[in-house]
Amino acid sequence: MEQKADKELTDSTGKKKDRTNKRVPERQCMGCGKKGEKSSFVRIVADEDGRAFLDLSGKAGGRGAYLCRDIACLEKAKKRHAFSRSFRKEIDERFIAELEKDFFDITKV
């Protein structure tokens, strides 16, 4: 018995697709608005109580938002009140201050 050859994958325009191309998740910085690959950003999570913290694993539960690995983007996000807007709830200033300290530690590297 002959084996059937794999069907060629095509997109809506009829062009051949490469099976090895995988979709890369894209995110947007809440500070500067730059878009890019998810891996180039730092994820920040807000839990139900309005506490914000860094999620270095990228798997913590809760609503997430992303920042570039630049302290200037954190400052822009604070100035624009992007935390409360992104998380759709009021974020306490003391958590943002803690977040700023933690963020500074990881961006020094």
N, C-alpha and C positions, 0 to 999 in steps of 0.2 A: 504494500500500500504506500502511496505517495503522501508525504506530508504537505499540507497546504502552506503556502508562503504567507507570512504576516501581511495583512492589508496595509497599504501605505496610509499614513495619517495625513489628512489634508485639513486646512482651515477653511473658513467660509469663502475665501477667494479662490480656492482650488490649489493653493500652493502647498508644497510638501512641508510637513512639520517634522522637526527633529524630536525624537522621543526623549532625548536626554535633557532637553531644556525644561527645567522645572520653574514654576512661578515663584518668584522671590517676594515675600511679604514687604510691602512698602508702608512707611509711616511718615507722619509730619510732626516737626518740632513745634511745640506750643509756644516757644519763645520767638524764634525768627521766622517760622513758617516753611523752612526748607523741607523738601521731601527727599526720602532716600530709603535705602534698605533698612529693615528693622534692626539688624545687627549693629548699625552705626549709631544707634540712639540708646539712651538710658531710659528704662521704663520706671514710671512713678505710679504708685497705686494708692487709691483712697479707699478705705474700708467704710462700712456702714456708719461708723461713729464720726466720720469727718477727719480721721487721722491720715496723713499722707506719709508715705515712706518709699525709699528706693527699693526696687525689685530687681536685683542683679541676676536672679535666675530666669526672670521673664515668665514665671509660672504661678505667681501668687494670685490668690483670688481677689476679686474686687475690680472696680473700674480702673483702667490704666490710661495713662497719657505718656507722651514721649518728649524728651529733650535731647538736643545735641550734647555732645560731651564737651561743652564750653560753658564756663561760668557766666559769660555775657548773656547766653540764652536764658539761663535761670533768672537773671536780673530783669530781662525783658518780660519774661512770663509773670514775674511778681508785679512789675509796673503796670502791665496790661490786665491784671486780675484774671489771668488765664487759668489758674488752678481751679477757682470756683466755677468758671465757665466750662472747663473741660470735664470736671468731675460732676457737674450738675448739682453741686451742693456747696455750702459755705465751708471753706477749709480754714481752720484756726491758724492764726499767725505764728503761734509757737511751734506748730508742726512744720511750717514752711521754714522757720529759722533752723530747726533741727535738720531738715532736709538740705538746707544750704550748707550746713557744716559737713554732712555726709557726702554731699555732691562735690564739695571742694576737695575732700580726701581722695575720692576716686579719680578726679580729673588731674591731680598733681602728677600722676604716674606717667 
